[in-house]
Amino acid sequence: MVEAREVNHLPMFGLTPDLESLRSEVREWAVQRLRPRAAELEWKPDPADRVAWDLVEEASAQGWRTFGLSREEGGSGADPLTIAILIEELSYGDMGFAVLIDQCIKVQRILASSAHGAARKLFLERFVSDPRCILAICFTEPETSSDYIIDGPAFRFRTKAEQQSDGTWLLNGYKRYISNGADAGLYCVFACTDDSRPAAQGTSAFIVLPSDPGFEVVQVHEKMSQRGNNNGALAFNDVRLPADRLLGEAHAGYAGSRLILKESAITAGATALGTAQAAYDLALAHTRERVQGGVPLIQHANVKCRLAEMFSELEAARSMIWRAAWSVEHDPQYDYKMSSATKLFAAEASMRVALSAAELFGGLAIMYQDSGINKCVRDCMSFLHSDGAQDSHRIRIGTMLAEEV
Ligand SMILES: Cc1cc2nc3c(=O)[nH]c(=O)nc-3n(C[C@H](O)[C@H](O)[C@H](O)COP(=O)(O)OP(=O)(O)OC[C@H]3O[C@@H](n4cnc5c(N)ncnc54)[C@H](O)[C@@H]3O)c2cc1C
């Protein structure tokens, strides 16, 4: 079980010994346990067989699945920087698994801050005690996907929840692309509860269970990336939710969504970075071994330059991620633009690094099961879209800039 890390209130330019040891501990597990298992499961014909449930149990035993909960709640009390380190290193082994765990951490951070009374009890009882219980968060709908990131004045979720005279809520709608969507034990669902007001004042968040009548996984998306978790399309047809499934106050669900966007954009960057670092390390080893033109590839000037650029991009992305993750927790003047900027830069830098790595592998990169590089490219591509399309983060930053005086 990983102990909660000591909070260092000084400006953050490096890792504490505790964080360094977490980093190497997770790296070792990711390389020894996760990477080979992910390669074995990736192309199983049935999506249900692609999730490494045995490793989910191991991650639970390590305390990673519940990492963001307080110790009293059964977690490790990890802060955003510690979470970013964990997720980067898991993604070094397999991005699909890193996302599976990260979704759990995202949702538990929302629920820990907004679930009260019976909702909190339900969540903690189901989630903490069951080592295979994973969580999912549901924003994306066909008609409004990027809107929740861009957040213009006309945006309302199309999924709706109406409160009935007996206090229950009737939930109707459709969400898609939801990570862990096919396998979750508990869903956090955002719905419009007052469309006469902007989303910030008319959105509520609810806990939905897979056993709730009217809930259905209508599709498991077949993906090129992150095949170690399953994305689902979910239908909610007259799902009747008891009053205590509401998270926080009615119409105030946006607070949870903004909290998670602020932190999850940073972790999204860390997820992309972990896989890009893996691609770089594979490429570096390959260029030391493969001989062409009479010398190892790494002796050629163009290869040296390419590796130097990859190294620089990885270091720049990591610096942004660590600083943003530290600041989001400790800096009262935290600049919200940093969250989107971190995701924006890290996702694109990671894609460039993965493509460069593939270039250094030559034709081997195309033979998809003969090296791990092809998987790194496919996985990195997902973060140009996952956690918000790149341009929607650009628009978000630009809008904040335009509003600054
Ligand atoms: C692997 C993966 C996992 C995901 N997991 C989850 C999850 O767990 N939960 C969840 O809720 N969602 C999830 N998503 C959804 C993800 O957050 C959305 O895909 C993302 O927000 C983009 O939406 P879209 O794909 O519909 O693109 P679109 O909204 O169709 O965007 C397409 C392009 O148009 C641009 N665009 C869109 N709207 C505007 C606008 N108003 N102005 C200018 N440009 C615009 C975008 O920037 C983008 O370049 C996941 C997606 C992926 C790929």
The ligand as an SDF file (V2000), in Angstrom:
LIG
                    3D

 53 58  0  0  0  0  0  0  0  0999 V2000
  -10.2950    7.3750  -26.1900 C   0  0  0  0  0  0  0  0  0  0  0  0
  -11.3640    8.3210  -25.7680 C   0  0  0  0  0  0  0  0  0  0  0  0
  -11.8480    8.2770  -24.4610 C   0  0  0  0  0  0  0  0  0  0  0  0
  -12.8710    9.1510  -24.0590 C   0  0  0  0  0  0  0  0  0  0  0  0
  -13.3940    9.0310  -22.7880 N   0  0  0  0  0  0  0  0  0  0  0  0
  -14.4280    9.8280  -22.4050 C   0  0  0  0  0  0  0  0  0  0  0  0
  -15.0290    9.6840  -21.1200 C   0  0  0  0  0  0  0  0  0  0  0  0
  -14.6230    8.8560  -20.3150 O   0  0  0  0  0  0  0  0  0  0  0  0
  -16.0760   10.4900  -20.8120 N   0  0  0  0  0  0  0  0  0  0  0  0
  -16.5560   11.4260  -21.6760 C   0  0  0  0  0  0  0  0  0  0  0  0
  -17.5030   12.1170  -21.3400 O   0  0  0  0  0  0  0  0  0  0  0  0
  -15.9970   11.5830  -22.9020 N   0  0  0  0  0  0  0  0  0  0  0  0
  -14.9540   10.8100  -23.2960 C   0  0  0  0  0  0  0  0  0  0  0  0
  -14.3750   10.9570  -24.5480 N   0  0  0  0  0  0  0  0  0  0  0  0
  -14.9110   11.9760  -25.4180 C   0  0  0  0  0  0  0  0  0  0  0  0
  -13.9760   13.1030  -25.6470 C   0  0  0  0  0  0  0  0  0  0  0  0
  -13.8960   13.9070  -24.4970 O   0  0  0  0  0  0  0  0  0  0  0  0
  -14.5820   13.7960  -26.8830 C   0  0  0  0  0  0  0  0  0  0  0  0
  -14.2810   12.9400  -27.9260 O   0  0  0  0  0  0  0  0  0  0  0  0
  -14.0170   15.0720  -27.1750 C   0  0  0  0  0  0  0  0  0  0  0  0
  -14.5110   16.0000  -26.2870 O   0  0  0  0  0  0  0  0  0  0  0  0
  -14.2910   15.4940  -28.6380 C   0  0  0  0  0  0  0  0  0  0  0  0
  -15.6050   15.3420  -29.0440 O   0  0  0  0  0  0  0  0  0  0  0  0
  -15.9350   14.7430  -30.5040 P   0  0  0  0  0  0  0  0  0  0  0  0
  -15.1030   13.5350  -30.6990 O   0  0  0  0  0  0  0  0  0  0  0  0
  -17.3740   14.5570  -30.6530 O   0  0  0  0  0  0  0  0  0  0  0  0
  -15.4050   15.8360  -31.4960 O   0  0  0  0  0  0  0  0  0  0  0  0
  -16.2150   17.0890  -32.1150 P   0  0  0  0  0  0  0  0  0  0  0  0
  -16.8710   17.8710  -31.0540 O   0  0  0  0  0  0  0  0  0  0  0  0
  -17.0470   16.6130  -33.2510 O   0  0  0  0  0  0  0  0  0  0  0  0
  -15.0040   17.9390  -32.6730 O   0  0  0  0  0  0  0  0  0  0  0  0
  -14.4010   17.7040  -33.9590 C   0  0  0  0  0  0  0  0  0  0  0  0
  -13.5050   18.8950  -34.2950 C   0  0  0  0  0  0  0  0  0  0  0  0
  -14.3050   20.0950  -34.3810 O   0  0  0  0  0  0  0  0  0  0  0  0
  -13.8410   21.0690  -33.4520 C   0  0  0  0  0  0  0  0  0  0  0  0
  -14.9770   21.7390  -32.8310 N   0  0  0  0  0  0  0  0  0  0  0  0
  -16.0180   21.1340  -32.1940 C   0  0  0  0  0  0  0  0  0  0  0  0
  -16.8730   22.0610  -31.7310 N   0  0  0  0  0  0  0  0  0  0  0  0
  -16.3690   23.2590  -32.0660 C   0  0  0  0  0  0  0  0  0  0  0  0
  -16.7980   24.6050  -31.8360 C   0  0  0  0  0  0  0  0  0  0  0  0
  -17.9200   24.8720  -31.1650 N   0  0  0  0  0  0  0  0  0  0  0  0
  -16.0310   25.5990  -32.3190 N   0  0  0  0  0  0  0  0  0  0  0  0
  -14.8910   25.3270  -32.9820 C   0  0  0  0  0  0  0  0  0  0  0  0
  -14.4200   24.0780  -33.2120 N   0  0  0  0  0  0  0  0  0  0  0  0
  -15.1530   23.0590  -32.7560 C   0  0  0  0  0  0  0  0  0  0  0  0
  -13.0400   20.3080  -32.4060 C   0  0  0  0  0  0  0  0  0  0  0  0
  -12.0270   21.0980  -31.8110 O   0  0  0  0  0  0  0  0  0  0  0  0
  -12.4370   19.1470  -33.2210 C   0  0  0  0  0  0  0  0  0  0  0  0
  -11.2500   19.5730  -33.8420 O   0  0  0  0  0  0  0  0  0  0  0  0
  -13.3640   10.1050  -24.9660 C   0  0  0  0  0  0  0  0  0  0  0  0
  -12.8630   10.1750  -26.2690 C   0  0  0  0  0  0  0  0  0  0  0  0
  -11.8690    9.2980  -26.6680 C   0  0  0  0  0  0  0  0  0  0  0  0
  -11.3480    9.4010  -28.0930 C   0  0  0  0  0  0  0  0  0  0  0  0
  1  2  1  0
  2  3  1  0
  2 52  2  0
  3  4  2  0
  4  5  1  0
  4 50  1  0
  5  6  2  0
  6  7  1  0
  6 13  1  0
  7  8  2  0
  7  9  1  0
  9 10  1  0
 10 11  2  0
 10 12  1  0
 12 13  2  0
 13 14  1  0
 14 15  1  0
 14 50  1  0
 15 16  1  0
 16 17  1  0
 16 18  1  0
 18 19  1  0
 18 20  1  0
 20 21  1  0
 20 22  1  0
 22 23  1  0
 23 24  1  0
 24 25  2  0
 24 26  1  0
 24 27  1  0
 27 28  1  0
 28 29  2  0
 28 30  1  0
 28 31  1  0
 31 32  1  0
 32 33  1  0
 33 34  1  0
 33 48  1  0
 34 35  1  0
 35 36  1  0
 35 46  1  0
 36 37  1  0
 36 45  1  0
 37 38  2  0
 38 39  1  0
 39 40  1  0
 39 45  2  0
 40 41  1  0
 40 42  2  0
 42 43  1  0
 43 44  2  0
 44 45  1  0
 46 47  1  0
 46 48  1  0
 48 49  1  0
 50 51  2  0
 51 52  1  0
 52 53  1  0
M  END
$$$$
